[in-house]
Every structure is written in C-alpha cells, then in structure tokens.
Amino acid sequence: MPSALVNEYFRTNKLPQIWCPGCGHGIITRAITAAIDKLGLERDKICIVSGIGCSSRAPGYMDFDTLHTTHGRAIAFATGVKMANPDLKVIVITGDGDATAIGGNHLIHACRRNIDITTIVFNNNIYGMTGGQYSPTTPKFDKGTTAPYGNIDKAFDIPALAAAAGATYVGRSTAYHTQLLISLIENGIKNEGFSLIEALSVCPTYYGRKNKKGSAVDMLEWQKDHAVNISAASKMTPESLEGKFLIGEFKNSPEPEYTSEYQKIIDRLCKE
C-alpha cells in the first residue's frame, strides 16, 4: 500500500493489521481509501460504519470518524447517522454474512428507501472470523465447518438482490480487479442514493483450505480468469460465458434521495 495513503488515511498506531496472510480484505480497504483520495473528500465529512466480521475490522485501521456496531446492524446504525447529519458521506463496510444473513432485512429496506449510503460488501464466501461456517454466498456444494458434506443452498447474487430492492447504484469487482473496484466505489460515493458495491475477496485460510482452492495467488488468478466485464458479456455467446461471473457497473439510475425527501416534509410542516 503506498505510504502516502497509509499516512493520510490510516491509524498507523493500529498497524500492522490482523487479517490472515493472503486475505483480500486489505486490498479492498486500500481501494476504499484510494477512491476517497481521488474524490478529494474532507475526512471530517466522512463516517465509516461496520458490523461484525473479518471485513468489519477495517474501520479500526482507518483514520476517519468510524463506528463499529453489532452483527448485521451496520446499515441500521448508518441510517441513523445519515438521518442525523445528511451532509455526511456515510460508508458501510460489511461482509457477506453480516450484510445478507442477519443484516439482510436492513439491506433490503435501505435499498428500498434509497438513502444516501455507500455499502461495500467484502464477499469472501464464508464466515471467516467465527470459524468457517458457510454463508449466504458460499457456492452450492462447497464446504464450510457447518456444511462438512457440502452446502446445498443456492447462493445470493448480491448485486441482483440490491438492484431489485431499489438501490440506485450497483456494481461488482474483485480483489484482483483493483482499478475497476476503485472506480465503482468512487461512483457509488458520488451517487446521491443507496449504492452497493460487491467486492469479491479471497479467504485462503478457511474457504480456500476447506475447498482446496490453492494459495491466495491461485484464488486471485481464478478471479482474473473467470471474471467478465458486463460491457463485454453482451457480445459473448452463452457457451463462452459458462462458468464465468460478471463484474462492472450493473445499475446507475438516480432517483430522489431519502433524507432530501424527508427534509421536504419538515420544510412543508414548518410553513403550516
């Protein structure tokens, strides 16, 4: 990570971080600070909120106003922060389990309201911090400590879920495709409404070992070889897309933002 970003945006007395060697979460955290840096945002105008999990350790290292909340409630707390101070840029850092299992209801309703929160889901396909249990995004038939013979649940498509629920900006990238990830996070922060960016991470310790995915480098190489940008996918045959997954900007459809609409009600009532 460039020293300029570390010195500017990180609590250096909290480093080095505690993520496992090869974990993709450090790459994604760096992408968030790079996006903030490129946008030239004032640090005091940003609040970063997280829940519980490997991903949710990130704000502890980031030198902003940060809020480490309870499991699955990051978006609920972030909603309160945004309603109390609509001028803040509120960013949620969450994991696949934190956001779509215990926190799934909060995610759906934040999308529906279109409140101006940028949510970055660090998806490593497993509950890494608490022992390797399978999560709502563990691929079908892959293993976890709570699915030793293989998971039979169908995995959530998080961007499709968010788009269908009403999020006005939706994208996906990977720990390998860092420049795309930075761009998506930038655009998500600029969107005046609910933005969701799924950042596909790698967990070589629990998910990788349990499912014989090889080293962290092997897992990043797999991302490189199997990702297809949505802009290119429309020109490809179904056969050539077999076994691939899409990355890129999936939705960018601005609509009236929730706190702005709420303020209109307050202004109208004050005149009556």
N, C-alpha and C positions, 0 to 999 in steps of 0.2 A: 504494500500500500504506500503511495507517495507520502513522504514525510510531511509535506505541506498540508495534506488533508488530515493527517493524524494530529498535527499540532493545532490545526484550526478547529477541528470538529470533534475531537475525542478527549475523554478524560484520561490523560496519559498515566495518571497515578493508578488507574484501574487496569492497565495493561501489564503483561500480555493477557489476552482473553483465554477463556477456559474451554472453548469448543475443541472437539476431538481433532487430531491431525487429519487433514483432508476434507473436513466438513466444508460444505459450500456456503455456510451462513456468513462467514467473514467476507466473502466475495460480494454477496448481496448487500451486506451492511455498507461496504465500501461504495457500492453503486448508489445507494441512497444519498450518502454524503456528497458524492460526485454530482448527482442531479441537483441537490440543494446548492452546491457551489456554482454550478453552471447557471442556475436561475438567479444567483446573486441575492438570495433571500436573507433578511436580517435574522440572526439567530434568535433574538428575543421575540420574534413574531411567529416562532415555530413551537409546537408542542408535540412530542412524540409519546405515544401510548402503547403499552404492550400488555399481554396477559400472562400466561404461564407456559413454559416450554423452552426448548433449545433456542428458538428464534427470539423469544421474549427476553432473553438475556441481553440482546443488542442495545437497548436504550441505556442500560447501565454503563456502557462504554462511551456513549455519545453525549457530548457536552452541549445539551440543549435543556430546556425545561422538559423533563420526562416524567412519566407516570407508569409505574409497574403495578398492574392491577391483578385481580383474581382470575382464575381459569375461565376462559370463554367470555369474559366481560369487558375486554378491551374496547370494543366498539360502543358498548353502552356507556362506559366512562368517557370515551372520546366524544360521544354525542352530547353529554353534559358539558364538557369543556367548550365545544363549539357553540352550544346554545348560550353559554355564559359570556363568551367572548368571540363573536362571529368574525372578528378581524384576524384571528389567529389562523395560521395554516396548521391543520391538525393531521398528523400522520400516524396511522396504526401499523405496528409491526406485530404479526401474528403467525401462527403455524397452521398446518392443515388440520390438525386435531382441534386446536384452540378455536379456529375460525368456523369450521364446518361441522364439528360434533357438538360439544357443549355450547359453543357460541353460534351455532348455525342460525338460530332464530333471530339473534341480534343482527347478524349479517344480512339476512333476507329483508328485515324491516328498515335497516339503514339504506339498502339499495332502493327499496320502495319509496322512502322519503326523499331520496336524492339530496341528502345532507352533504355539505362540502367537507368530506373526509377522504383522504387518500389511504387506502388499505393495501398493504403489501403482504401477501401470503407467502411465507417461506415454506414451500412444499417439499418435504423430504420423504414423503410416503410412509411415515411411521411415527409413533410416539417415541422419539429418541431419548428424551431426558428421563422418562419414568420407567424405562425397562424394555422398550422394543415392542410394545403392543401394536397390533395393526390399527390403522386409522381409516377414515372415510375415503382416503385417496390411495390406499395400498392396492396395487393392481390385483385383479382377480387371479386367484391361485398362488399368489406369492405368500410367503410365510412371515409370521410375527410370533412373539412369545405367546400371544393369546390366540394364535392360529397356527399351531405347530404342524398341522397337516395341510395347510393352505387356506387362504381366505376365499370364501365363496360369494362375498358381497361384491356388487358392481361398484366401481369407484366413481366418486363425484367428478364431473367436469366442472371445476370451479368457475372458470370464465363464463361458461354457458349458464350456470346457475345464477351468477351475478347479473348477467345481461338480461335474463328472463325476469329477474326480480325487479329490475328497473335501474340498475347502475347506468350512468350516462357515459362513463369511460371504462373500458375493459381491455386488458392486454395480458400477454403471457410471454415470458422469456425464460432463460436458463442461467445457471451459474457459469456456463461456458460462453453464452452469447451476451457478454457484459455490455457492449456498446448499445445494443438494442435495449437491454434492460434499463440502462441509464436514461435513454430516450423515452421509454414508456413511463418511467417514474416522473420524469420532467413533465410530460404531457398530462399525466394524472394529477400532479400537483397544480398545474395551470388550469385544469378543468374546474369550473365552478359548479360542483355537484359531487355525487359519490363516485369515486374512482376505485377500481380494483385491478391490481397487477399481481398475477400469479408468478412467483419466481421459483422455478424448479431447481431445488437444491440437490445436493448429494449427501447421503449418510453412509459412509463406508463402514462405520463401527457396528451399527445394529442392522439396518436394512441391507447393506451390501454384504456383510458376512453371512447373515441369515439366508440370503437368496443367491449367494455365490456370484455376486456381480463383479468381483475383482477389486482392484485398488481404486482409490479416489480418481486417479488418472483414467483408469478404464471406464469409470462411470461418467466422467466428463466427456471422454471420447464417444461414449454411447449417445450422449446428448447431441454432440456435434453431428453424428452420423444419422440420427433419426429425426431431427427437427427439420420442419419445412415451414418457411415463412408463408403466411396466409396469402400474401400477394402473388406468390409463385404457385400455390396449390391449385388455383383455379385453372391453370394451364396444364395440369398434370392429370394423367389417367388414374382411375380408381386403383388399378393394379400397381402403379408406381407409388401410390400413397399407402399401400398396405404396410402395416407395421410402423408407420410414421406418426408423428404428432405435430400439431400446428403451433407456431409461435407468431408473435406480431401484435398489431393493433386490431382487435376484434370489434370494437364498438367505440364510436365517438359521436354522440348525439346529445348535445347540450339541451337542457330543459331548465325551467325555473328552479332555483335552489331553495332548500327548505328554510334556512334561517332568514333569508331575504323575504320569503313569502310570509313567514311568521311576523317579521317586523312590520310588514304592510298591515297586518291585523292590529298590531299595537298602535301604529300611527293612526289608523282609522278610528279606533276606540278613543284615542286621546282627543280627537276632534269632536267627538259626540258629546 
